[in-house]
Amino acid sequence: MAQNVKSGDQKFSLARNDLKMAHIYDVGSKDIQTVMGRYVAIEKMKIALGDRVIDFGCGPGNLDFDIADIVGEEGYVFGFDPLPDCIDVARRKVTEKYVKIVRFELGKAEDVPKSAGTNYDHAVMSCMIHWTRRDEALDQGFMVLGKGGCVGISALPGDVVNPWREIKKRVLSQRSYWQLDSEQGLPHHPTEIELKSDLAKVGFIDIQSEVKTHHLAWADAEALMQWLEASTFDNFIPRGPKNTPENGLAEIEALRQVAREAMKGVFEKEYRVDKTDENDKRIAMDMKVLYVWGYKG
């Protein structure tokens, strides 16, 4: 029987996402989130021909088409996401090849759409667990899996230095940005120990984990900032106190733009490379990613 797992309070909003951000996220996730998703889904979860797979927080659906190519016409992929624009982008990519294999619906990880059904072989949670109330999301993952089904999670570990979060905190710690809280808008990233404990409390067994280093690259500092904004639903740079008066919002927005340029400058200075393995990409960094997977007994 699934049990509740306590999750920390969150300080962010998903309401700022729009179609433009969804498209930026779509392009960026092909090189970043999809790489992480493919690693957990293929290398660790061993998704195979004929499997039924549910993708929590599918975003624009890039990973789901990769999975659909693996499960084939005998399998099924159900992806859902709380952002209408991401679902719209995902649905537009469903060609005749995938129309009977892949389905996208609007929904939250804490409340799986009823149209999803149950008895899945795999539940994928790639780069999304930190945006959820983990207790409810993991309960839902347990519920929709069939006996022996596998849940697989990729996440940035909360106890490992994150380059862009560290730079954000460093820039916003300057006195001129006192109105912008460096922690506002950032969800809690669970540690390896926390996430494995969460899965065990929910009822999963044979829980395993790995921390793997991925090399990430962007065309330039502006491309990196756009991806950070899109992938955090415009929560990366905070907007100041909630009680900011209406006549103070323009000042806060101007301050945000100054902070944005300052962060770009730091990325350009500290992470610019003359050449990467990827074509025309000049900002590169190594990122440690946490992978955790387990099974429903």
C-alpha positions as CSV (number, residue, x, y, z in Angstrom):
1,M,0.0,0.0,0.0
2,A,1.4,3.4,-1.0
3,Q,2.3,5.7,1.9
4,N,2.7,9.5,1.9
5,V,6.2,11.0,1.7
6,K,6.7,14.5,3.1
7,S,7.8,17.1,0.6
8,G,9.2,20.6,1.2
9,D,7.2,23.8,0.5
10,Q,7.6,25.0,-3.0
11,K,8.1,28.7,-4.0
12,F,7.4,29.0,-7.7
13,S,4.7,29.4,-10.3
14,L,3.9,27.4,-13.5
15,A,1.6,30.2,-14.7
16,R,4.3,32.1,-16.6
17,N,4.9,29.6,-19.3
18,D,3.7,30.5,-22.8
19,L,3.9,29.1,-26.3
20,K,7.1,30.9,-27.1
21,M,8.8,29.4,-24.0
22,A,7.3,26.0,-24.9
23,H,9.1,26.1,-28.3
24,I,12.4,27.2,-26.7
25,Y,12.1,24.4,-24.2
26,D,11.3,22.0,-27.0
27,V,14.5,22.8,-28.9
28,G,16.7,22.9,-25.7
29,S,15.3,19.7,-24.2
30,K,16.3,17.7,-27.3
31,D,19.9,18.1,-26.3
32,I,19.5,18.1,-22.5
33,Q,16.5,16.7,-20.8
34,T,16.0,14.1,-23.5
35,V,19.5,12.8,-23.0
36,M,18.8,12.3,-19.3
37,G,15.5,10.8,-20.0
38,R,16.9,8.3,-22.6
39,Y,19.6,7.3,-20.2
40,V,17.2,6.4,-17.4
41,A,14.5,4.9,-19.7
42,I,16.8,2.8,-22.0
43,E,19.9,2.1,-19.9
44,K,18.3,1.7,-16.5
45,M,14.6,0.9,-16.9
46,K,15.2,-1.3,-20.0
47,I,12.1,-0.3,-21.8
48,A,11.5,-2.8,-24.6
49,L,9.3,-3.8,-27.5
50,G,5.6,-4.0,-26.5
51,D,5.9,-2.2,-23.2
52,R,3.3,0.2,-21.9
53,V,5.0,3.4,-20.7
54,I,3.6,6.5,-18.9
55,D,5.7,9.7,-18.9
56,F,5.1,12.1,-16.0
57,G,5.7,15.7,-17.0
58,C,6.3,14.9,-20.6
59,G,6.9,18.6,-21.7
60,P,6.9,18.9,-25.5
61,G,7.2,15.1,-25.9
62,N,10.6,14.6,-27.3
63,L,11.5,11.6,-25.1
64,D,8.1,10.0,-25.8
65,F,8.8,9.6,-29.5
66,D,12.1,8.0,-28.7
67,I,10.3,5.6,-26.4
68,A,7.6,5.0,-29.0
69,D,10.3,3.9,-31.5
70,I,11.4,1.3,-28.9
71,V,8.0,-0.1,-27.8
72,G,6.7,-0.2,-31.4
73,E,3.1,-0.7,-32.5
74,E,2.7,-3.4,-29.9
75,G,3.4,-0.9,-27.1
76,Y,1.9,2.3,-25.8
77,V,3.2,5.7,-24.5
78,F,1.0,8.1,-22.5
79,G,2.6,11.4,-21.8
80,F,1.0,14.2,-19.7
81,D,2.1,17.6,-18.5
82,P,0.4,20.5,-16.6
83,L,1.3,23.1,-19.2
84,P,-1.2,23.4,-22.1
85,D,1.4,25.0,-24.4
86,C,3.8,22.1,-24.0
87,I,1.0,19.6,-24.7
88,D,0.0,21.6,-27.8
89,V,3.6,21.4,-29.1
90,A,3.8,17.7,-28.3
91,R,0.5,16.9,-30.1
92,R,1.5,18.7,-33.2
93,K,4.4,16.3,-33.6
94,V,2.2,13.2,-33.6
95,T,2.5,12.0,-37.2
96,E,0.7,9.0,-38.7
97,K,3.5,6.8,-37.6
98,Y,2.8,7.5,-33.9
99,V,-0.9,8.2,-33.9
100,K,-1.8,4.7,-32.5
101,I,1.2,4.5,-30.1
102,V,1.5,7.9,-28.4
103,R,-1.1,10.0,-26.6
104,F,-0.6,13.4,-24.9
105,E,-3.0,14.8,-22.3
106,L,-3.0,17.7,-19.9
107,G,-2.5,16.7,-16.2
108,K,-0.5,17.0,-13.0
109,A,1.9,14.4,-11.6
110,E,-0.1,14.6,-8.3
111,D,-3.3,13.7,-10.1
112,V,-2.8,11.4,-13.2
113,P,-5.5,11.9,-15.8
114,K,-8.2,9.2,-15.6
115,S,-7.8,8.7,-19.3
116,A,-4.3,7.3,-18.7
117,G,-5.6,4.1,-17.1
118,T,-3.3,1.8,-15.1
119,N,-1.2,-1.4,-15.4
120,Y,1.9,0.2,-17.0
121,D,5.2,-1.5,-17.3
122,H,7.2,1.7,-16.8
123,A,6.6,5.1,-15.2
124,V,9.2,7.7,-16.4
125,M,9.8,10.8,-14.3
126,S,12.6,12.7,-16.1
127,C,13.7,16.1,-14.9
128,M,10.4,16.9,-13.2
129,I,10.2,15.4,-9.7
130,H,11.5,18.7,-8.2
131,W,8.5,20.6,-9.6
132,T,6.0,18.3,-7.8
133,R,4.8,17.5,-4.3
134,R,6.9,14.3,-4.3
135,D,4.7,12.4,-1.9
136,E,1.7,12.6,-4.2
137,A,3.6,12.2,-7.5
138,L,5.3,9.0,-6.3
139,D,2.0,7.7,-4.9
140,Q,0.5,8.2,-8.4
141,G,3.5,6.5,-10.0
142,F,3.0,3.5,-7.7
143,M,-0.7,3.4,-8.5
144,V,-0.5,3.3,-12.3
145,L,2.2,0.6,-12.5
146,G,1.3,-3.0,-12.8
147,K,3.0,-5.7,-10.6
148,G,6.7,-5.7,-11.3
149,G,6.5,-2.3,-13.0
150,C,9.5,0.0,-12.9
151,V,9.7,3.7,-12.0
152,G,12.7,5.7,-13.2
153,I,13.7,9.2,-12.2
154,S,16.3,11.6,-13.4
155,A,17.0,14.7,-11.4
156,L,19.7,17.2,-10.4
157,P,20.8,16.0,-7.0
158,G,20.2,18.6,-4.2
159,D,23.5,18.0,-2.5
160,V,25.8,18.5,-5.5
161,V,26.9,21.9,-6.7
162,N,24.8,23.1,-9.6
163,P,26.8,25.6,-11.8
164,W,23.9,27.8,-12.9
165,R,22.2,27.8,-9.5
166,E,25.6,28.8,-7.9
167,I,26.1,31.6,-10.4
168,K,22.5,32.8,-9.8
169,K,23.1,32.9,-6.1
170,R,26.5,34.6,-6.5
171,V,25.1,37.4,-8.7
172,L,22.0,38.0,-6.6
173,S,24.0,38.2,-3.4
174,Q,25.3,41.6,-4.5
175,R,23.7,44.4,-2.6
176,S,22.2,46.0,-5.7
177,Y,19.9,43.0,-6.0
178,W,18.6,43.0,-2.5
179,Q,15.0,43.1,-3.8
180,L,15.5,39.8,-5.5
181,D,15.5,36.6,-3.4
182,S,18.1,34.2,-4.8
183,E,16.1,31.2,-3.5
184,Q,12.7,32.4,-4.7
185,G,11.4,30.4,-7.7
186,L,13.7,27.5,-7.1
187,P,12.0,24.2,-6.1
188,H,13.7,21.7,-3.7
189,H,16.0,19.2,-5.5
190,P,16.0,16.0,-3.5
191,T,19.3,14.3,-2.6
192,E,20.1,10.7,-3.6
193,I,19.3,9.5,0.0
194,E,16.0,11.5,0.1
195,L,14.8,10.1,-3.2
196,K,15.6,6.5,-2.5
197,S,14.0,6.9,0.9
198,D,10.9,8.4,-0.7
199,L,10.6,5.5,-3.1
200,A,10.9,3.0,-0.3
201,K,8.2,4.7,1.8
202,V,5.8,4.6,-1.1
203,G,6.3,0.9,-1.5
204,F,8.9,0.4,-4.2
205,I,11.5,-2.4,-3.9
206,D,15.0,-3.2,-5.4
207,I,15.7,0.5,-5.5
208,Q,19.0,1.4,-7.2
209,S,20.7,4.7,-8.0
210,E,23.6,6.2,-10.0
211,V,25.1,9.7,-10.3
212,K,26.4,10.3,-13.8
213,T,28.2,13.3,-15.3
214,H,26.9,14.7,-18.6
215,H,28.6,17.2,-20.8
216,L,26.2,20.0,-21.7
217,A,26.7,22.7,-24.3
218,W,24.8,25.8,-25.7
219,A,25.5,28.1,-28.6
220,D,26.2,31.1,-26.4
221,A,25.3,32.6,-23.0
222,E,22.1,34.0,-24.4
223,A,21.0,30.5,-25.5
224,L,21.8,29.2,-22.1
225,M,19.8,31.9,-20.3
226,Q,16.8,31.3,-22.7
227,W,16.9,27.6,-21.9
228,L,17.2,28.3,-18.1
229,E,14.1,30.6,-18.3
230,A,12.1,28.2,-20.4
231,S,13.0,25.1,-18.5
232,T,12.0,26.8,-15.2
233,F,8.8,28.3,-16.5
234,D,10.4,31.8,-16.2
235,N,11.1,31.1,-12.5
236,F,14.9,31.3,-12.8
237,I,15.2,35.0,-12.0
238,P,12.9,35.9,-9.1
239,R,10.4,38.8,-9.4
240,G,10.8,40.2,-5.9
241,P,8.5,40.0,-2.8
242,K,4.9,38.9,-3.4
243,N,3.7,42.1,-1.7
244,T,5.4,44.4,-4.2
245,P,3.1,47.3,-5.0
246,E,1.8,47.7,-8.6
247,N,3.9,50.9,-9.1
248,G,7.0,49.0,-8.1
249,L,6.7,46.1,-10.6
250,A,8.4,48.0,-13.5
251,E,11.4,48.7,-11.3
252,I,11.6,45.0,-10.3
253,E,11.4,43.9,-13.9
254,A,14.2,46.3,-14.9
255,L,16.3,44.9,-12.0
256,R,15.7,41.4,-13.3
257,Q,17.0,42.3,-16.7
258,V,20.1,43.8,-15.2
259,A,20.6,40.6,-13.2
260,R,20.1,38.6,-16.3
261,E,22.8,40.4,-18.2
262,A,25.1,40.0,-15.2
263,M,24.5,36.2,-15.2
264,K,25.2,36.0,-18.9
265,G,28.5,37.8,-18.3
266,V,29.6,35.3,-15.7
267,F,28.6,32.3,-17.9
268,E,30.5,33.9,-20.8
269,K,33.6,34.4,-18.6
270,E,33.7,31.1,-16.8
271,Y,32.2,28.6,-19.2
272,R,33.1,29.8,-22.7
273,V,35.2,27.4,-24.7
274,D,36.9,27.8,-28.1
275,K,35.6,24.6,-29.4
276,T,33.2,21.8,-28.3
277,D,32.3,18.4,-29.8
278,E,29.0,20.0,-30.8
279,N,28.9,22.3,-33.8
280,D,28.8,26.1,-33.1
281,K,28.4,25.7,-29.3
282,R,30.6,27.9,-27.2
283,I,29.2,27.6,-23.6
284,A,29.9,24.2,-22.1
285,M,29.9,22.6,-18.6
286,D,29.7,19.2,-16.9
287,M,26.6,18.5,-14.9
288,K,26.1,15.6,-12.4
289,V,22.7,14.0,-12.8
290,L,21.0,11.6,-10.3
291,Y,19.2,8.5,-11.6
292,V,17.0,6.4,-9.3
293,W,14.9,3.5,-10.3
294,G,12.9,0.8,-8.5
295,Y,10.1,-1.7,-8.9
296,K,6.5,-2.3,-7.7
297,G,6.5,-5.7,-5.9
